[in-house]
Amino acid sequence: MSADMNRTLAEASLDNLHDIIVPEPIGFFPLAPGWIVLILLFLTLLFHFGRQKYLHYQKEQYRRDALEALESLTENGQENTLALLSLAKRVGISAYGRETLAALSDAHWWDFVQAHSKAEVDTSLRSRIEKALYAGSPLDENTYRTLFFQVETWITTHKGAEDV
């Protein structure tokens, strides 16, 4: 019996052991139907928000163009004053339409600017601008800086026609 036992022990030794057979790793594909629905929903939402962002970017293009044009009007002068006021009016027409703003002038225009943005154009500034324009002389440096700041505030903070 000892020979049988030696043979059994020899067969059971560690040298005779084989590696464990590992199954193939589970792949990602084909996906379960729930994952496919979830991915399609995510892609649809991603497309929707991307499109909304792009449309908003396009809608705000006139602001970026106006701010770019504003950078060239930093020097005081009669021509730049007229260009500054013209730029403010063009921005308003782009945002609210020609029918709404084309007829506005003087006090009505400045009231509209104040009502639809954070720009605060007081009556003394209005009268100084008016006097300088009708006299054909440039504004003093302080008045021009104030006007420049108010036009910049108008461009950046006005609400669009859809927001009103």
C-alpha positions as CSV (number, residue, x, y, z in Angstrom):
1,M,0.0,0.0,0.0
2,S,2.8,2.3,0.5
3,A,3.6,2.1,-3.3
4,D,0.1,3.2,-4.0
5,M,0.3,6.0,-1.5
6,N,3.6,7.2,-3.0
7,R,2.1,7.2,-6.5
8,T,-0.9,9.2,-5.2
9,L,1.3,11.7,-3.4
10,A,3.5,12.1,-6.5
11,E,0.4,12.7,-8.6
12,A,-0.8,15.3,-6.1
13,S,2.5,17.2,-5.9
14,L,2.7,20.9,-6.9
15,D,4.8,20.0,-9.9
16,N,1.8,18.3,-11.5
17,L,-0.6,21.3,-11.0
18,H,-1.7,23.2,-14.1
19,D,-2.7,26.9,-14.3
20,I,-6.3,27.9,-13.8
21,I,-8.1,28.4,-17.1
22,V,-9.4,32.0,-17.1
23,P,-12.4,32.8,-19.2
24,E,-12.2,35.4,-22.0
25,P,-12.7,39.0,-20.7
26,I,-16.2,40.4,-21.2
27,G,-16.2,42.9,-24.0
28,F,-18.0,46.2,-24.2
29,F,-19.8,45.3,-27.4
30,P,-22.5,44.5,-28.2
31,L,-24.1,46.9,-25.8
32,A,-27.3,46.2,-24.0
33,P,-30.3,48.0,-25.3
34,G,-30.5,50.2,-22.2
35,W,-27.0,51.5,-22.8
36,I,-27.7,52.3,-26.4
37,V,-30.8,54.3,-25.4
38,L,-28.8,56.2,-22.8
39,I,-26.0,57.0,-25.3
40,L,-28.5,58.2,-27.9
41,L,-30.3,60.4,-25.3
42,F,-26.9,61.9,-24.2
43,L,-25.9,62.6,-27.8
44,T,-29.3,64.2,-28.5
45,L,-28.9,66.5,-25.4
46,L,-25.3,67.3,-26.3
47,F,-26.4,68.2,-29.9
48,H,-29.3,70.3,-28.6
49,F,-27.2,72.3,-26.1
50,G,-24.4,72.7,-28.6
51,R,-26.9,74.1,-31.2
52,Q,-28.4,76.5,-28.6
53,K,-24.9,77.7,-27.7
54,Y,-24.0,78.3,-31.4
55,L,-27.3,80.1,-32.1
56,H,-26.7,82.4,-29.0
57,Y,-23.1,83.0,-30.2
58,Q,-24.4,84.0,-33.7
59,K,-27.2,86.2,-32.2
60,E,-24.6,88.1,-30.1
61,Q,-22.2,88.7,-33.1
62,Y,-23.3,92.3,-33.5
63,R,-22.2,93.0,-29.9
64,R,-18.7,91.6,-30.6
65,D,-18.5,93.6,-33.8
66,A,-19.6,96.8,-32.0
67,L,-17.1,96.4,-29.2
68,E,-14.4,95.9,-31.9
69,A,-15.5,99.1,-33.6
70,L,-15.6,100.9,-30.3
71,E,-11.9,100.2,-29.7
72,S,-11.0,102.4,-32.7
73,L,-13.0,105.3,-31.2
74,T,-10.9,106.0,-28.1
75,E,-9.5,109.3,-29.4
76,N,-11.6,112.4,-28.8
77,G,-12.8,114.4,-31.8
78,Q,-15.9,115.6,-33.7
79,E,-15.8,112.7,-36.1
80,N,-15.3,110.1,-33.4
81,T,-18.1,111.6,-31.4
82,L,-20.5,111.2,-34.3
83,A,-19.2,107.7,-35.0
84,L,-19.7,106.8,-31.3
85,L,-23.3,108.0,-31.3
86,S,-23.9,106.3,-34.7
87,L,-22.5,103.1,-33.3
88,A,-24.8,103.2,-30.3
89,K,-27.8,103.7,-32.6
90,R,-26.7,100.9,-35.0
91,V,-26.4,98.5,-32.0
92,G,-29.9,99.5,-30.9
93,I,-31.3,98.9,-34.4
94,S,-29.6,95.5,-34.6
95,A,-31.1,94.5,-31.2
96,Y,-34.6,96.0,-31.5
97,G,-35.2,96.5,-35.2
98,R,-35.4,99.6,-37.4
99,E,-39.1,100.0,-36.8
100,T,-38.6,100.5,-33.1
101,L,-35.6,102.8,-33.0
102,A,-35.2,104.6,-36.3
103,A,-37.6,107.4,-35.3
104,L,-36.1,107.9,-31.8
105,S,-33.9,110.9,-31.3
106,D,-32.6,113.3,-28.5
107,A,-34.4,112.7,-25.2
108,H,-36.5,109.8,-26.5
109,W,-33.4,107.9,-27.6
110,W,-31.5,108.5,-24.3
111,D,-34.6,107.5,-22.3
112,F,-34.7,104.3,-24.4
113,V,-31.0,103.6,-23.7
114,Q,-31.5,104.1,-20.0
115,A,-34.7,102.0,-19.9
116,H,-33.1,99.0,-21.7
117,S,-29.6,98.9,-20.2
118,K,-27.5,99.9,-17.2
119,A,-26.2,103.0,-19.0
120,E,-27.0,106.2,-17.0
121,V,-27.1,109.2,-19.3
122,D,-28.0,112.2,-17.2
123,T,-29.4,115.4,-18.6
124,S,-26.2,117.4,-18.2
125,L,-24.3,114.9,-20.4
126,R,-27.1,115.0,-22.9
127,S,-27.0,118.8,-23.1
128,R,-23.2,118.9,-23.4
129,I,-23.3,116.4,-26.3
130,E,-26.1,118.4,-28.0
131,K,-24.3,121.7,-27.7
132,A,-21.0,120.2,-29.0
133,L,-22.7,118.6,-32.0
134,Y,-24.6,121.7,-33.0
135,A,-21.6,123.9,-32.5
136,G,-19.5,121.6,-34.6
137,S,-16.8,121.4,-31.9
138,P,-15.3,118.3,-30.2
139,L,-16.4,117.4,-26.7
140,D,-14.1,118.1,-23.8
141,E,-12.0,115.1,-22.8
142,N,-14.0,114.3,-19.7
143,T,-17.4,114.4,-21.5
144,Y,-16.0,112.3,-24.3
145,R,-14.7,109.7,-21.8
146,T,-18.2,109.6,-20.1
147,L,-19.9,109.2,-23.4
148,F,-17.5,106.5,-24.5
149,F,-18.2,104.6,-21.2
150,Q,-22.0,105.0,-21.5
151,V,-21.9,103.7,-25.1
152,E,-19.7,100.8,-24.0
153,T,-22.2,100.1,-21.1
154,W,-25.1,100.3,-23.6
155,I,-23.4,97.7,-25.9
156,T,-22.5,95.3,-23.2
157,T,-25.6,95.5,-21.0
158,H,-28.7,96.1,-23.2
159,K,-31.3,93.5,-23.3
160,G,-32.3,92.1,-26.7
161,A,-35.8,92.5,-28.1
162,E,-36.5,88.9,-27.1
163,D,-35.4,89.5,-23.5
164,V,-37.8,92.4,-22.9
